[in-house]
Amino acid sequence: MARRKMIVPHPSITGMAAGFSLLDDLNQGDVIGQALAGNYKGALTSISSNSQDLIRTPAGRTALVSAVGIAALGAWARKALPSTKIGGSKLFFRI
């Protein structure tokens, strides 16, 4: 049986940007800080309210459209420029 060499994953920088953009909006009111402090009920209430605000408010819908736009632009760029890398030879990001 052939052994496979472990490889380091190379994340998409545009996918991470879209995800972190939404994470920032969901963390309004310091949801992560509440969870780390042990206030799980408050953290759950805050993240639930924040996720509803992403859909209900104009600012939230703008954030969603921006995140989808960043991800779509990245998908297009990966197809148009398939071997583009940002970083070094062993550790790098893809578009």
Secondary structure, DSSP 8 states (H G I E B T S, - for coil): -----------BHHHHHHHHHHHHHHTTTTHHHHHHTT-HHHHHHHHHHHHHHHHHSHHHHHHHHHHHHHHHHHHHHHHHSTT-EEE-SSSEEE-
